[in-house]
Amino acid sequence: MYRWIIFLIVWTSVSGTVVFAADPHDPQIKDAVKRATGWLHDAVLGENLAGGYDSLAGYALLKGGRGPSDEAVQRVRRQVELRFATGRYQPRSHHVYEAGCDLMFLEALDPEQYESQLNAIVAYLVASQRASGGWNYPTNDGYGDQSITQYAALGLWAARRADSRVPTKSWDALAAWEVDAQLRSDGGFTYHPSGTGVGGKSSPTMTVAGVANLLLARRHLYGEAARKREKAEQEKAEPPKFGILQKIEAEELAEGPPEEGKGPEKPDDYRARTPEATIDRAVASGSNWLALRFPTLAREIDARPYYFWYGLERMAALQDVETIGEIDWYDAGADWLLRRQERRSGRIGGNVTDTAFAILFLQQTTRELLGRKRKRGLPVGSGLLAGGRGMPEDLSKVVAVRDGEAEVRQSSDPLDELLAALGDPSSGDTVAAQKALVEKIRLGDREELVAREETVLELVRHPSWEVRRTAIWALGRIERLEHATLLVAALEDPEVDVAVEARNALCYLARKPLGLGATQGPFEDLPESATAEKKAEVAAAWQKDVHARWSKWLAEKTPYDERDRLPRGLRIRSGRR
């Protein structure tokens, strides 16, 4: 029921395609987080977690909405307190990783109550930092470990939010280490760098870690002014050649709590040796590496995907960007994660850490810490209907339109009655029937929709383009590969809005949330002032392109002797709207 594609698109007949982004407040995402947090709560009470996994889970519980008095949170608190049983901080197994997670948990739990413990962990991390500027396991003599280093940095950032003192020298050494560790060959970052920009292979997880660490170091060395200056420069600049990670919304974003953003922390008279411009170049190079590869990564993340998504959330929030290249990173990640949530248990992934990382991503935890707000979109699924704006977050209710105003009522209509009302022009308000049907399908059992399959198939050929569009949307949610032929044929529908919905349904059916390379809609790159003739020209070219791409995909999925029976188009009983 909850595994819907996250790309939320409102199709309008006047201005073309308007894209609305997914948001942590979307009812579907809120429900997914609630269920995942419930599973994590039970897992914490039922498993013997250690080595920082307990504090990571506790941190995710707090960020997922569980309060400090929650019994699972309290169990984690007691376990973390045991690390101080000897009078000083002693992590048990994962050392620096454990220390970083403990700082994040205690700062989120009660920074005033645990002030002395936070300071003790900071002292441990500062003493553990290598001369190179990175961190590693105590038993390893290498140059540094990128994964361990990022959790040291996250812990120190949490300590700064709690007003603990972190030597400026530590941030400077971290920045210098990351600049030296970055691979000169491609700008990415590797797991175990050897220094001087050589050795190892760049990876997505380590690249987002390296860029995020650089952003944290710059934040603490040069203050919030650096971020605002960078943003102003980006808004004036032309888009980079590859659309790399630089385009951000023009409106001023709300700033968060003062935390370390009051300015650079200089409790000592240490002067940073790593130039701000050097950090900026390293950030841009690492961002470039990721942007060029993200279209593939967003479909298939090879190693530690849950760890990757949370790392990406931190990097993108610190950099204050909505997209990686041209892809909305939150849409892509939320879609990927929600598809992997177990329907009954609520678990996301295979274990406690996977679920914790998923919760932290879906909640956009770093953005929340920074006090930045994402541009609100529409709830998942309501993007089908232009009239769906402002729908209530309580999905037990739907909206009926009366004189342009939204009227809330209970969605008690049986699915077959809604389908019948949708297909009968004399039944009343078609828009209200459409919205009620969408919400009913989203809230109901998939099997209930499958049982009405024949009715949906009939509505796919309805004279009204609005009815066809809604039926195409529903057909995609039935999740039967044999319907792909109808969906591909609908890509040539006389109304481009229907074709766009068919493309989205195919993305959902094929488990390819980013599609096959074509843009989500035909009007994304057109100015609002484009003429109707220009829009028609662009729409026709887009439909031809997307039909060719999905026809090829369908042919590859269809046995050779059946390919001659693939339909060329749907037989619509009436013309254009």
N, C-alpha and C positions, 0 to 999 in steps of 0.2 A: 504493500500500500504506500510505503514511503519512498520507494526507489524511483522517483521521478527525475527526469533530466532537469538540471539546474539553470539552464539558459532561459532567462525570463524575457520574453519579447512581446511587446504590445504592438499590434499591427493597426495602423490608422489609414483611412482612405485619403486623408488630406495631405499630411506631411510625410507619409511613407513610414519607414521603420523607426520605432523608438525603442531603445534597449534599456531595460531596467535591471539592475544588478541584484543578485541574491544578497540577503542580509541575515545576520544572526537572529534578528527579531522575526524572521519569517516563521509562521506557525510550524511548517514542516521541520525546519532546522531546530527550532525550540523543542519540538517533540523528540527529535532524534537525540539531542543533548540530554534531555530529561531521562530518556530510556537508557542511554549509555552511562549516565551518572548513576542511575539506579543499579545497573549491573556492576559498575566499579565499586560502589558502596558495599555490595554484598561480597565482592571479591576481596576487598581489603579486610573485611571481617573474617573471611574464610580461609585466607592464605597467609603464610608466614613470609611476608615481604621484607627485604633487607637491602642494604647496599645502595640506598638512594631511591630505589623503586617505591618504597613506602612513602617517602616525602613527595616524589613526583605524583603519585596517585592522590595523596592528600591535597596537593596544590591543585590538581585537576578537579577534585571534588569541590574545593572552595570556589574555583572559577566557574564550575558548572552549576553553582547555586546552592550547594549545601553550606549550612552555617557552621561557625566554630564549635557549636555544641553537638553537632552531628556525631553519632557514636563512632563511625568509621574515622572521621577527622580526629576525634579524641584518641583513638587507638594509635594513629600515626603520631600525634603529639607526644604520647607517652614513649613511643619507640625512639623518637628523636631526642627526647630528654635523657634517655639512657646513654646517649653519646657523650654526655657530660658527667657521667657517674663518678669519674676519677677526679673531678675538679677542673679538668680541661677538656677541650673538644677532641674526641677520638673517633673518626669515622671507622666503619667496620671492614669494608671490603673494596668499594669502588673509589675510595679516597676523595680525589678532587671532584669527580662527578657527584658523589654523595654530598660533599660539602656545598656545591652549587645548588643542588636541589633542596637541601636543608635550609639554605638562606632564602630561597624562593618561597618555601612553605611557611617558615616562621614570619617572614615579612608580611605575607598575605594573611596569616592567622592573627597576629597581634604584635606589631613591631615595638610597642612600648613595653609590654610585659617581658618580651624576650630580647631587650636591648643588649644585655650583657652577653647572652648566647650569640647574638648576631655579631657582636664585636669579636668574640672569640673565634668564630668561624672565619671572619675576615682575616684575622691574624694568621690563622692556619693557611689560608689561600695565598696570602702575600708571602709568607715564608716558603711556600711550595713552588712559587714561580721560578722557573729556570733563568739562568743568566741570559739565555737567548730571548726571553720574553714570553715564551709559551709555557704550557703546563703538560705534564705527563704523569703516568703512574709512577709511584715512588721507586719501584723496582726496575723501571726502564731508563736507560741512559741516553736515549735518542734525543734528537734536536727538539722534538715536541710532538704532541698529538692534537690534531685539529679538533676532533670531537670533544676530548677532555677540555681543551682550551675554551671552547665555546661555553661549556657549562660553568667554568670558572668565571668567565666574563658575565654570564647571566646572574650568577650568584652575587658578584660584586655590584652589579647594577641594582639588584634587589636591596643590598645593604645600603647603597646610596639613597634609595627611596626611603629607607628607614633612618636616614641621617647618620649612618655609620661613616667613619672616616676611611677612605680608601686612598692611599698615596697616589698622587698624580704620576709619580714615576712608574707605577704599575700599569696605568693606562698607556703611557708613552711606550713602555717596553712591549706591551701587547700590540700596539699599532706598528711598531718597527718589526716585530716578529711576523705579523701578517704580511707586511709589504715584502719582507725577505722570503717568506714561504710561498708567495704567489708564483705560479709557474709562468715563466716568461714566454713559453711556447704558445700558450693559448689564453692566458689570463685567468684560468680556473684555479681551484685549490684541490689539494690531495690530502689523504688521510694522515699519512706520516711523511711530512715534507722533510727534505734534507737541507733546506736553506739555499740561498743564492739563486732561487728561482729555477732549480733543476731537480730532476728525480721525481718518480711517481707519476700517477695519471689523474687528471682532473675528474672529479665526480660531482653529481648534483648536490648530494648531501653536504659535502665538504665545501663546495663553492658557496652555498647559501650561508653556511656557518662562517666562512672567512669574511664574506661581505658584511654580515651582521656584526661581527666582532670589530671590523674597521669602523662601522657606523657608531657603535657604542663607544669606542675609543675616541673618535672625533667629538662625539657629543660631550664627553667628560673633559676633553682637553681644550676644546674651543667653544663649547656652550651652544645654546639654542640659536644664537644669532647666525651660526654657520648654516644651520638647516634652512632658516628663513631666507638667507642670502642665496643659497643654492636654488631654492624654490622660485625666487623672483627671476633669477637668471634663466631657469628652465622655461618659464612662461614666455620669456622674450625670444628664446632661441627657436630656430627652425627644427622640426622633428629630425632626429638622427637618421642616418641612412637606413638602418634596419628597424626603426621604430623601437629603439632599445630603452625600455625602463625609465624614460625621462618624462613622458607626457603625463601631467597631473592636472587635476581640476583647477580652473582658474579662480574659483571663489575661495575666500579665506576659510581654512578649516579651523574648527574650535580647538583651542589649546587645552591641555589637560591640567591636572594638579601641578603645583609648582615643582615638586620632587627635585630631581637634580637639575631640572631645566632652569633653575634660577640663574645659572651661569656656570662657567667652568669651575670645577672644584680645585682649589689651590690652598689646602691647609698648610702646606709647607711652601717654601719659596722656589720650588722646583720649576724650571722652565722647560717646556716640551721641546724635544729635539727632532721629532718627526713632523715635518712641515704639513700643514693642512692640505696644501695642493698635492702633496705626495699621496696622502690618504685618499683624496678625491679621485686621483688618477687610478689608484688601485680599485676603488669602489666601481668606477665606470668600466674598467676592464673586466672585473668579475661579473658585473651585471650584463655586459655584452656577451660573455661566454654563455650565461644562462639563457638570455633572450633568444639567441640563435638556436638553442636546442630545446626550448620549452615546448614548442608544438608537439614534439615527439615525446618528451618527458611527461607531459600532461596526459598522454594516452597510456603509456606503459612505463612506469617507474620501476627500474630493475631491482634495486636493493633498498631495503629498509624504507618503504614508502611512507609509513606513518611518521617516522622520524623526519623524513624529508618535508612533509607537508607542514609540520609544526615549525621546522626550521625556515621554510619559505615564508610562513606567516610573520615570523619575527623580522626577517630581512625586509620584506615588502612594507611592513608597518613602520619600521625604522626609516626606511627610505621614502615613505609617504607616497607610494604609487598604487594605483588600482589595477594596473595591467603589467604583465611580463611580455614585452613585445606588444602584440595586438590582442593578447588573450587575457581575459579577466581571471586573475589567479584564484580569487576566492570562489567564483563560480565553478571553475574547473576542479578545485580541490574538494569543495563541498559535494559536488556531483560524484566524484570518485569515492569519497568516504561513505556517503549515504548509500551507495550501491552495495557496499560491503558490510552494512549493519545487519546483524542477525535479527530476523523479524520477531522472534519470540523473546530472546534474552535481552536484546538491546546492545549487546557487545559489538564493538567495531574492531575488526582485526582478530588476531589470534590470542592476545594476552592482555594483561593489565597495562603494560606500557603502550601498546598500540591504541587501546581505548583512551588512555590518558592523553596521548598526543592528539588523537582525533577531537576530543572535547576542547582542548586548548586551541586547536585550529578553528573549529566551528564557532567558538566564542570570540574569535579574534582577540585573544587575550592581550597581545602586545599593543594593538591599536587602542584597546581599552586603557591600558596602563599609561599610554601617551595622551589619552584624552581626545583622540581624534575620532571623528565620526565619519562613517561610510555613508555615501549618498543612498538614502533609503530607496528600495525598490518595491516591487509587488510580491505578495506571497507566491510561493512556488505553485505553478499551475494556473494562477489567475492571469498570467501574462497573455493567455489566449484571447481575452476579451478586452477591448479598449475601455469598456465601461466598468472594468473591475477595479479601478483605482479607489482607494479608501475602503476596501472591504475589511470587515472586522477581523481581528486576530483570532477570535473564538470561532473555530471552524464548525461548531455545531449550528452556526448561523450563516445565512446567505443573504444576498442583497437583491431586492426587487427595485426596479427603477420606476419612479413615479414623478413625472414633470421634472426630470433631471436630478432628482434627489434620491439618495440611497435610503431604502427602507429595510430594516433588519427584521427577519422572521425566522422561525425554526424550519430547518430543512428536513421535513418529514415525508415529503413526496416520495413514493416508491420510484425506483429507477425506471421501470417500464412506463410509468405515467409521465415522467420528465422527457423520456425519449419520444413519446407520442406527442407531447405538447410541442417539442422542438420541431417535429416534422409537420405540424398542422398550423398553417398560417392563421387560421381562424381562432386559435386557442387563446390569443391575447398577446401578452408582451414577450416577443421572441428573445429580447436581450435578457430579461429576467430568467427565462427558461434555460438559456444557454449557461448563465452563471450558476444557476441552481444545479444544473446537470454536472458542470465541472466540479463543483464542490462535493456533490453526491459521490462522484466517481473517486475523487481524492480521499474522501472519508470512508468509503465503503470497502467491502471485500472485492478483490479482483475477480473472484469466481462469479460474483453477482453480475459483473459486467460481461464476462465471458458467456454467461447464460443468455445474454441479449445480443449476441454476436450478429445474428441475422438481421436484427433491426438496425444495428449500427451500419452494417454493410449496405443496407438499402438507403440509409441517409447519406452515405458517401456519394450517391448519385442524385441527390436532391437538387431541384432547380435553384434554390437559394444558396448563394455563395457562403453566407454566414452559417447555414446549417451544415454545408459540406465541410467547412473549416472545423467546426466543432466535432463532426463525426470522424474526420481524419485524426484529430487529436485523440479521441477515444479509441480509435482503431489501433493506434500505436501502443496504447496502454493494455490492450488485450495480449500483446506480446506473442504473436504467432508469426513465424517466419513466412508462412504461406501468404500472409497479407502484404508482404513486401512488394509484390507485383502491382497491387492496387496503389500502394503509396508511391512507387516510382512513376506510375502512370499519372498520379495526381500532381506530379511536378510540372506537368504541362497544362494544368487547369487554366481556363481563361482568366481567372482571377489570381493575381500573384500572391495575395494573402493566403489563399488555399495552398498554393505551391510551397510557400515558406513553412506552413504548418506541416505539410507532408515531409519536407526536408527534416524538420525537428523530430517528427515521429520516426523517421528512418534512423536518425542518430540514436534515438532511444532504443529502437529495436535492435540495431546492430551493435549496441554498446560502444558507440563511437561518439562521445559527447562533443567532440570538436569537429565532427563531420569528416569529409573527405578532401579538405583543402579549400573548398569554396567558402566565401563569406557567409555569415548566418543569414543575411538578408541583402537584397539588391541595392538598397538606398543608403548603406552605411557611409559611403564616401561622397555622397552627393550633398551639396549645400541646400539649405532650406529654400533658397530662391530658385531652385531648378524648375524649369518649365514642365508642364504635364507631358509634352512630347519627349523631353529628355528622360523623364522618369519611365515612360513607356519603353523607350529604346533600351535603357539600362536594365529594366525588368526583363525584357525579352532575352537579352544577352545572358543575364544571370540564370534564367530558367533553362536556357539551352545548355549552359555550362553545367549546372547542377544535375540536370537530367542525364547528361552524358556520363558524369562521374558515377552516379548511383546506378545507372543502367549497366555500366561495366562491373560494378560491385555485384549487382544482382545476377549478371551472367556468370560470374565466377562462382556464385553460390548455387547455380541451377545446373542440374545434369545436362550434358550436351544434347541429348535427344529431346529435351523438353524446352529448349531455348526458343524454338520457332513459335511456341505458344505464348511467349511473353507479350503482354498487351502494349499497344502503342499509346493509348490514351483512354481516359474515361469518357463514357457517353453521357454527357450532361443534357438534361431535357430542356434547358433554356439557355439563353445567352448570358451576356455580361450583366453585372448589377446595375 
